[in-house]
C-alpha cells in the first residue's frame, strides 16, 4: 500500500504530539475532527450526541497517544476509539429508554433533519432518505469506505472485524441502499 502525502503528514503530527507539541495536536484535531464527527453522527444518528462522543473520543485519543507505537496506525486506532465511544453511548441510551419507546426514533430524526437540509438536489435528498433507512452499522461502513476513503483492511482494523466481514457488510449495505432507493424512486 502506498502512503500519501496526507498519511505522512499525519504520522509526523502524531510523532510531534507524542513529544508534547501542542500546535501539532491542534493541527491533528483540525484534520480529523470532521471525519470523526461524521462517523459519530452516522453511528448515533444525533448531532448533539455525535459532538459529545467525539469530545470523549478526543480525550481518550490524547490520553493514549503516547502508547501508540506505530504512528501509521493512528487512523485505524482513532476510528476504533470513536466507534467504541459510539457503542458506549448507544448502550447508555438503550439502557435509559423505557421499554415502550421506539428504538428506531433516532433514524426518524435523521430523516427529518435531512428534509430540513439546505441541499435542494432531489438526488441528494433521495440518497439521504435512503441512508436514513439503513442500520447504524450499514451507514457507518458505507461512510468509512466512501466518505473517509478507508480501505477494506483499514475498516477491519478500525472496527476490529475480519476483512471478509468488512467486504460482506459493504456488499449488503450497498445492496440494501440500492433496494431502498429503487423502492423510493418507484
C-alpha positions as CSV (number, residue, x, y, z in Angstrom):
1,X,0.0,0.0,0.0
2,X,1.5,3.3,-1.0
3,X,1.4,6.2,1.5
4,X,0.1,9.5,0.5
5,X,1.4,12.9,1.5
6,X,-1.5,13.2,4.0
7,X,-0.6,9.9,5.6
8,X,3.0,11.0,6.1
9,X,1.8,14.4,7.5
10,X,-0.5,12.6,9.9
11,X,2.4,10.4,11.1
12,X,4.6,13.4,11.6
13,X,1.8,15.2,13.6
14,X,1.4,12.1,15.8
15,X,5.1,11.9,16.5
16,X,5.2,15.6,17.4
17,X,2.1,15.2,19.6
18,X,3.9,12.3,21.4
19,X,6.8,14.8,22.1
20,X,4.3,17.2,23.6
21,X,3.9,19.7,20.7
22,X,0.5,21.4,21.4
23,X,0.5,23.0,18.0
24,X,0.8,19.6,16.4
25,X,-2.1,18.4,18.5
26,X,-4.3,21.3,17.3
27,X,-3.4,20.5,13.7
28,X,-4.2,16.8,14.2
29,X,-7.5,17.7,15.8
30,X,-8.3,20.2,13.0
31,X,-7.6,17.5,10.4
32,X,-9.5,14.7,12.0
33,X,-12.4,16.3,13.8
34,X,-14.7,16.5,10.8
35,X,-14.1,12.8,9.9
36,X,-14.7,11.7,13.5
37,X,-17.8,13.8,13.7
38,X,-19.2,12.3,10.5
39,X,-18.6,8.8,11.8
40,X,-20.1,9.5,15.2
41,X,-23.1,11.1,13.6
42,X,-23.6,8.1,11.3
43,X,-23.4,5.8,14.3
44,X,-25.5,7.8,16.8
45,X,-27.8,9.5,14.3
46,X,-27.9,12.5,16.6
47,X,-25.8,15.6,16.1
48,X,-25.5,16.5,19.8
49,X,-24.6,13.0,20.7
50,X,-22.1,12.9,18.0
51,X,-20.4,16.0,19.3
52,X,-20.3,14.6,22.8
53,X,-19.0,11.3,21.6
54,X,-16.2,12.9,19.6
55,X,-15.2,15.1,22.5
56,X,-14.9,11.9,24.7
57,X,-13.0,10.2,21.9
58,X,-10.5,13.0,21.7
59,X,-9.9,12.8,25.4
60,X,-9.2,9.1,25.1
61,X,-7.0,9.7,22.0
62,X,-4.9,12.4,23.7
63,X,-4.5,10.3,26.8
64,X,-3.5,7.2,24.8
65,X,-1.4,8.8,22.1
66,X,1.9,8.1,23.8
67,X,1.0,4.4,23.9
68,X,0.5,4.3,20.1
69,X,3.7,2.5,18.9
70,X,3.2,3.0,15.2
71,X,2.1,6.4,14.1
72,X,1.0,4.9,10.7
73,X,-1.8,3.1,12.6
74,X,-3.3,6.4,14.0
75,X,-6.2,6.4,11.6
76,X,-7.5,2.9,12.4
77,X,-6.7,3.3,16.1
78,X,-8.5,6.6,16.4
79,X,-11.5,5.5,14.4
80,X,-11.8,2.4,16.7
81,X,-11.8,4.7,19.7
82,X,-14.6,6.8,18.1
83,X,-16.6,3.7,17.2
84,X,-16.2,2.3,20.8
85,X,-17.4,5.6,22.3
86,X,-20.4,5.5,20.0
87,X,-21.1,1.9,21.1
88,X,-20.9,3.1,24.7
89,X,-23.2,6.0,24.0
90,X,-25.7,3.7,22.3
91,X,-25.6,1.2,25.2
92,X,-26.3,4.0,27.7
93,X,-29.1,5.4,25.6
94,X,-30.8,2.0,25.2
95,X,-30.5,1.4,28.9
96,X,-32.1,4.8,29.6
97,X,-35.0,4.2,27.3
98,X,-38.3,2.9,28.7
99,X,-39.5,-0.4,27.4
100,X,-42.4,1.2,25.5
101,X,-40.3,3.7,23.5
102,X,-39.5,3.0,19.9
103,X,-35.8,2.1,19.4
104,X,-35.8,3.5,15.9
105,X,-36.6,7.1,16.9
106,X,-33.1,8.3,16.0
107,X,-33.4,7.1,12.4
108,X,-36.7,9.1,12.1
109,X,-34.8,12.2,13.4
110,X,-32.1,11.7,10.8
111,X,-34.8,11.6,8.0
112,X,-36.5,14.7,9.4
113,X,-33.1,16.5,9.6
114,X,-32.3,15.6,6.1
115,X,-35.6,17.0,4.9
116,X,-34.8,20.4,6.5
117,X,-31.3,20.5,5.0
118,X,-30.0,23.2,2.7
119,X,-29.2,21.0,-0.2
120,X,-32.1,21.1,-2.7
121,X,-30.9,18.4,-5.0
122,X,-33.6,15.7,-5.4
123,X,-30.9,13.1,-5.9
124,X,-29.0,14.0,-2.7
125,X,-32.3,14.2,-0.8
126,X,-33.2,10.7,-2.1
127,X,-29.8,9.4,-1.0
128,X,-30.1,10.9,2.4
129,X,-33.5,9.3,2.9
130,X,-32.1,6.0,1.7
131,X,-29.2,6.2,4.1
132,X,-31.6,7.1,7.0
133,X,-33.4,3.8,6.4
134,X,-30.2,1.7,6.8
135,X,-29.0,0.4,10.1
136,X,-26.3,2.2,12.0
137,X,-23.8,-0.4,11.1
138,X,-24.6,-0.1,7.4
139,X,-24.4,3.7,7.5
140,X,-21.1,3.5,9.3
141,X,-19.4,1.1,7.0
142,X,-20.5,3.0,3.9
143,X,-19.4,6.2,5.5
144,X,-15.9,4.9,6.3
145,X,-15.4,3.4,2.9
146,X,-16.9,6.1,0.6
147,X,-16.7,9.3,2.6
148,X,-13.5,8.7,4.5
149,X,-11.8,6.7,1.8
150,X,-10.7,3.9,4.1
151,X,-9.6,0.6,2.5
152,X,-11.3,-2.6,3.5
153,X,-8.3,-3.6,5.6
154,X,-8.3,-0.2,7.4
155,X,-12.0,-0.6,8.2
156,X,-11.3,-4.0,9.5
157,X,-8.7,-2.7,11.9
158,X,-10.8,0.3,12.9
159,X,-13.9,-1.8,13.6
160,X,-11.9,-4.8,14.9
161,X,-13.5,-7.2,12.4
162,X,-12.0,-9.5,9.7
163,X,-11.5,-8.2,6.2
164,X,-14.0,-10.8,4.9
165,X,-16.7,-9.4,7.3
166,X,-16.0,-5.9,6.0
167,X,-16.4,-7.0,2.4
168,X,-19.6,-8.8,3.3
169,X,-21.1,-5.8,5.2
170,X,-20.1,-3.4,2.4
171,X,-21.8,-5.7,-0.1
172,X,-25.0,-6.0,1.9
173,X,-25.1,-2.3,2.8
174,X,-24.8,-1.3,-0.9
175,X,-27.5,-3.8,-1.9
176,X,-29.8,-2.6,0.9
177,X,-29.2,1.1,-0.1
178,X,-29.8,0.2,-3.8
179,X,-33.1,-1.6,-3.0
180,X,-34.2,1.2,-0.8
181,X,-33.5,3.8,-3.5
182,X,-35.2,1.7,-6.1
183,X,-38.4,1.4,-4.0
184,X,-38.3,5.1,-3.2
185,X,-38.0,6.1,-6.9
186,X,-40.9,3.9,-8.0
